[in-house]
Every structure is written in C-alpha cells, then in structure tokens.
Amino acid sequence: MLGLGAAGLVGAPYLQRGFEAVADKDPTGLGELLPNGGGFRYYSVASSVPERGPEDYRLTVGGLVERPAQYTLDALRRLPQTRVVRDVQCVTGWRVPGTPFEGVPLSRLLDAAVVRPEAGAVRFDCFDGTYTESLTLPQARRDDVLVALRMRDRPLGHSHGGPVRLYVAPMYFYKSAKWLSGITLTEKPEPGYWERLGYDVDAWVGRSNGRDDAPTV
C-alpha cells in the first residue's frame, strides 16, 4: 500500500498533464463533463467551440473608444505581461488554490484605445458564439484583471479558454470568460450569459450568489 501511494504521488503530475492533453483534443466535448485531478472542471455553454491559433486568432477592441484596435495573438504576446497568482473559485463550490495566470492587463488595452467619457462598462464576447460577460469600467481597470495568455506557467489550452481568455481574479470564475474575441466599451454593464439566468452581475467571491466562500484576495 505504501508503494502504491508513493507511485501515485510520483505519477500524479504526469497523469494530470495527460488528462489535460486529452481534454484539449477531445472532439466529443465529453471530457468537459469530467472532474480534473488539478481541481478544474471543464465547462462550455456551446455545443462545440472551434480552435484558434496564431494564424486565425483576433481580438477586437471597440465600442465607445477613440482608437478601435485589433490584436493578433503574436501582437498580444509582444506586449508587457503581468503575472497574477490567486485562488480560482467557482460558484459551484470548487476552488483551485494558488493558480498563476499571465497576460496583458486589461487596463493597458483600454488606455491604448482611449476610452470615451460616456463609457461606463465593458462587454466581453467569445468566439464560441454564445458566451458574454461584462464589468464596470472601474472593475475592468483593476490590476488583477488580465487578458490572459498563460495559465500555470504554460500557454492556455483550448479547454481552459485558450488561446486568450479574460481573468478576473477577485470574482467567481464565470466572470473570466473563455475564448475571448471582443472587448466593447458600453455606457453601462450588460448582463452576461449566466447573469441573464439569475447569477449576480457583481460576482465578488464571498459577497455574491448567496455563498460565503473566503475571498480570493
């Protein structure tokens, strides 16, 4: 029994990486229904999501801005990157402690676009064609809100919302929209996919959705 336990500890990281590799390439989507040894669960509200890479990924920034922009994956990689290490908390109850994310601070992209005075919020669209999210402008400008390209010290895989996702560290994970494709400045917050189904628009961990989880920051 001791030998099996030791073998499990040694082999766990390799099994974890193998599971994620399979999940990233799973054409059926069934892998998204399974619990992951790393603590994450894979969710999608679309029947299927196309994969995108350096050759066809684009992120647009528009709406109430003076300088609309479009970024390729390579262009985002060339911008200064920030690393944030926080617990990831899902509103369904699971938590993954000490998870590193790296990417471009959302505030940098907003500053480059020159936000117009009447803008008060940001809408996020995803290339799954279904999911949306939103933040108020002050929330979006926080230092711990990233346009993330890496997670756990490697590029974001498709199942984790790659190649680019939103990461909102102090809020429940449904705010961190996967497969990010559009950033649009609006006058006021527009309820996202889950918020139209009853979730809180302000999703601070421990202060929303009727839960009492410990805050992630």
C-alpha positions as CSV (number, residue, x, y, z in Angstrom):
1,M,0.0,0.0,0.0
2,L,2.8,2.4,0.8
3,G,4.5,1.6,-2.5
4,L,1.2,2.3,-4.4
5,G,0.8,5.5,-2.6
6,A,4.3,6.7,-3.4
7,A,3.8,5.7,-7.0
8,G,0.6,7.7,-7.1
9,L,2.4,10.8,-5.8
10,V,5.2,10.4,-8.4
11,G,2.9,9.7,-11.3
12,A,0.1,12.3,-10.5
13,P,1.7,15.2,-12.3
14,Y,2.1,13.1,-15.5
15,L,-1.4,11.8,-15.3
16,Q,-2.7,15.3,-14.8
17,R,-0.9,16.6,-17.9
18,G,-2.1,13.6,-19.9
19,F,-5.7,14.3,-18.9
20,E,-5.5,17.9,-19.9
21,A,-3.8,17.0,-23.2
22,V,-6.7,14.6,-24.0
23,A,-9.3,17.2,-22.9
24,D,-7.7,19.8,-25.2
25,K,-8.0,17.5,-28.2
26,D,-11.3,15.8,-27.3
27,P,-13.7,16.2,-30.3
28,T,-16.7,15.0,-28.4
29,G,-16.7,17.5,-25.6
30,L,-17.3,14.7,-23.1
31,G,-14.0,15.5,-21.3
32,E,-15.5,18.8,-20.2
33,L,-18.0,16.9,-18.1
34,L,-15.3,15.1,-16.1
35,P,-13.6,16.2,-12.9
36,N,-10.0,17.0,-13.3
37,G,-7.3,16.0,-10.8
38,G,-6.0,19.6,-10.9
39,G,-9.3,20.7,-9.4
40,F,-10.7,22.4,-12.5
41,R,-13.9,21.4,-14.2
42,Y,-14.4,22.0,-17.9
43,Y,-17.5,23.9,-18.9
44,S,-18.9,25.2,-22.2
45,V,-22.4,26.5,-23.0
46,A,-21.9,25.9,-26.7
47,S,-22.3,22.6,-28.4
48,S,-18.8,22.9,-29.9
49,V,-16.1,25.6,-30.0
50,P,-13.6,25.9,-32.8
51,E,-9.9,26.0,-32.0
52,R,-7.9,29.1,-33.0
53,G,-4.2,29.8,-33.1
54,P,-1.7,32.4,-34.2
55,E,-2.8,32.2,-37.8
56,D,-6.5,33.0,-37.2
57,Y,-7.0,34.4,-33.7
58,R,-8.1,38.1,-33.5
59,L,-9.1,40.2,-30.5
60,T,-11.0,43.4,-31.3
61,V,-11.4,46.4,-29.0
62,G,-14.2,48.8,-30.0
63,G,-17.4,50.5,-28.9
64,L,-17.1,53.8,-27.1
65,V,-13.4,54.3,-27.8
66,E,-11.4,56.8,-29.9
67,R,-9.0,54.3,-31.3
68,P,-10.6,50.9,-32.2
69,A,-8.0,48.1,-32.5
70,Q,-7.5,44.6,-33.5
71,Y,-4.8,42.3,-32.0
72,T,-3.3,39.1,-33.3
73,L,-2.1,36.5,-30.8
74,D,1.5,37.4,-31.6
75,A,0.8,41.1,-31.0
76,L,-0.7,40.3,-27.6
77,R,2.4,38.2,-26.7
78,R,4.7,41.1,-27.6
79,L,3.0,43.4,-25.1
80,P,4.4,43.6,-21.5
81,Q,2.9,40.8,-19.4
82,T,1.8,40.6,-15.8
83,R,1.7,37.5,-13.6
84,V,-1.1,37.1,-11.0
85,V,-1.3,34.2,-8.6
86,R,-4.6,33.8,-6.9
87,D,-7.1,31.1,-5.9
88,V,-9.7,30.2,-8.6
89,Q,-13.2,29.9,-7.1
90,C,-16.2,28.6,-9.0
91,V,-19.7,29.5,-7.8
92,T,-20.5,25.8,-7.8
93,G,-18.1,25.4,-4.9
94,W,-14.7,24.0,-6.1
95,R,-11.6,26.0,-5.7
96,V,-8.1,25.7,-7.1
97,P,-5.5,27.4,-4.9
98,G,-2.5,29.4,-6.0
99,T,-3.2,29.4,-9.7
100,P,-0.8,31.5,-11.8
101,F,-2.2,33.5,-14.8
102,E,-0.1,35.7,-17.1
103,G,-1.2,38.1,-19.7
104,V,-1.8,41.8,-20.6
105,P,-3.5,43.9,-18.0
106,L,-6.9,44.8,-19.5
107,S,-6.3,48.5,-18.4
108,R,-3.4,48.6,-20.9
109,L,-5.7,47.8,-23.8
110,L,-8.3,50.2,-22.6
111,D,-5.7,53.0,-22.4
112,A,-4.4,52.3,-25.8
113,A,-8.0,52.5,-27.2
114,V,-8.7,55.9,-25.4
115,V,-12.0,55.3,-23.7
116,R,-14.6,57.9,-24.3
117,P,-16.1,59.8,-21.3
118,E,-19.6,58.4,-21.7
119,A,-18.3,54.8,-21.4
120,G,-19.0,53.2,-18.0
121,A,-18.6,49.4,-18.7
122,V,-17.0,46.8,-20.8
123,R,-18.7,43.9,-22.6
124,F,-16.7,40.7,-23.5
125,D,-17.6,38.5,-26.4
126,C,-16.3,35.0,-27.1
127,F,-15.7,33.1,-30.3
128,D,-17.9,30.2,-29.1
129,G,-20.6,32.5,-30.4
130,T,-22.7,32.2,-27.2
131,Y,-20.9,33.4,-24.1
132,T,-20.7,37.1,-23.0
133,E,-19.7,38.9,-19.8
134,S,-19.3,42.4,-18.5
135,L,-17.6,44.6,-16.0
136,T,-17.9,48.1,-14.9
137,L,-15.1,50.3,-16.1
138,P,-13.6,50.7,-12.6
139,Q,-13.7,46.9,-12.2
140,A,-12.1,46.4,-15.6
141,R,-9.2,48.7,-14.7
142,R,-8.1,46.7,-11.7
143,D,-4.5,45.5,-11.6
144,D,-5.7,41.9,-11.2
145,V,-7.9,41.8,-14.3
146,L,-6.0,40.3,-17.3
147,V,-6.4,39.4,-20.9
148,A,-4.7,36.1,-20.1
149,L,-2.5,34.1,-22.4
150,R,-0.9,31.7,-20.0
151,M,-2.1,29.6,-17.0
152,R,0.0,27.6,-14.6
153,D,3.2,28.6,-16.5
154,R,2.2,27.4,-19.9
155,P,0.1,28.7,-22.8
156,L,-3.7,28.4,-22.3
157,G,-5.0,25.3,-23.8
158,H,-8.3,25.2,-25.7
159,S,-10.3,23.6,-22.8
160,H,-9.2,26.4,-20.5
161,G,-10.4,29.1,-22.9
162,G,-7.2,29.5,-25.0
163,P,-5.6,30.9,-26.7
164,V,-6.8,34.0,-24.9
165,R,-9.3,34.4,-22.0
166,L,-10.4,37.0,-19.6
167,Y,-9.2,36.5,-16.0
168,V,-10.9,38.5,-13.2
169,A,-9.0,37.4,-10.1
170,P,-11.3,38.6,-7.3
171,M,-14.6,37.4,-8.8
172,Y,-16.2,34.0,-9.3
173,F,-14.8,32.2,-12.3
174,Y,-17.8,32.6,-14.5
175,K,-16.7,36.3,-14.9
176,S,-13.4,35.1,-16.5
177,A,-14.8,34.5,-20.0
178,K,-13.1,31.8,-22.1
179,W,-12.2,32.1,-25.8
180,L,-12.2,35.9,-25.7
181,S,-12.6,37.6,-29.0
182,G,-14.2,41.0,-28.4
183,I,-13.8,43.9,-25.9
184,T,-16.5,46.5,-26.3
185,L,-16.9,49.7,-24.3
186,T,-20.5,50.4,-23.4
187,E,-22.4,53.0,-21.4
188,K,-23.5,50.6,-18.7
189,P,-22.9,46.9,-17.8
190,E,-24.8,44.4,-20.0
191,P,-25.8,41.2,-18.2
192,G,-23.8,38.2,-19.4
193,Y,-24.8,34.7,-20.3
194,W,-25.2,33.4,-16.7
195,E,-26.4,36.7,-15.4
196,R,-29.4,36.6,-17.7
197,L,-30.2,33.3,-16.0
198,G,-30.0,34.7,-12.5
199,Y,-26.3,35.0,-11.5
200,D,-25.1,38.2,-9.9
201,V,-23.6,40.8,-12.2
202,D,-21.1,41.8,-9.4
203,A,-19.5,38.5,-8.6
204,W,-17.1,39.2,-5.8
205,V,-16.1,36.0,-4.1
206,G,-17.7,35.8,-0.7
207,R,-20.1,38.6,-1.4
208,S,-22.4,37.4,-4.2
209,N,-24.5,34.5,-5.4
210,G,-25.6,33.6,-1.9
211,R,-22.3,31.9,-1.0
212,D,-19.9,32.6,1.9
213,D,-16.6,31.5,0.3
214,A,-13.4,33.1,1.6
215,P,-12.4,35.9,-0.7
216,T,-9.6,35.1,-3.2
217,V,-7.7,38.3,-2.4
